[in-house]
Amino acid sequence: FVRLVAREMSSAVVLTTAGFDHKIRFWEASSRACTRTIRYPDSQVNALAISSDKLYIAAAGNPQIRIFDAANANNSQAVATFSHENNATAVGFQHERRWIFSGSEDGTVKVWDLRAPRAQRSYTCAADARKPYPGYPVRSTTAAVNSVVLHPNQGELISGDQSGRVRIWDL
């Protein structure tokens, strides 16, 4: 499993990959050379996103989301870290990089201000209540989030979850 993000640095096109090996790699496309590696210490990387200004990269793992400085090859430390209760499966930047959004197997979609330690908003993807037989107590469960994208109007998040639902969240 590899996620791929492309960006241009001056005249060179740089691709960014990550996966189960706990590493984020930057590749110069024309030469196919790996130009930088960042170790993602605690888990595999499930999703990558790059800010529209190409200065930062967000990596979603289990259970954390880490933001790295993509422009500074000398800095491999995360500049910000946010955490879900379970495996983070989706991540992205707001166009002006004021905040990021994420989705997780914990059944939540969250919005994070890059200057604050806690989620600014949290939306729960409720699954259908299950009642396998009469008299069984109804249990409210959540559906693991598979993907989240930001609508081009920057005012809505759209998520897909394991219950098969697509949801639109008004910001």
Secondary structure, 3 states (H helix, E strand, C coil): CEEEEEEEECCEEEEEEEECCCEEEEEECCCCEEEEEEECCCCCCCEEEECCCCCEEEEECCCEEEEEECCCCCCCCEEEEEECCCCEEEEEECCCCCEEEEEECCCEEEEEECCCCCEEEEEECECCCECCCCCCCCECCECCEEEEEECCCCCEEEEEECCCCEEEEEC
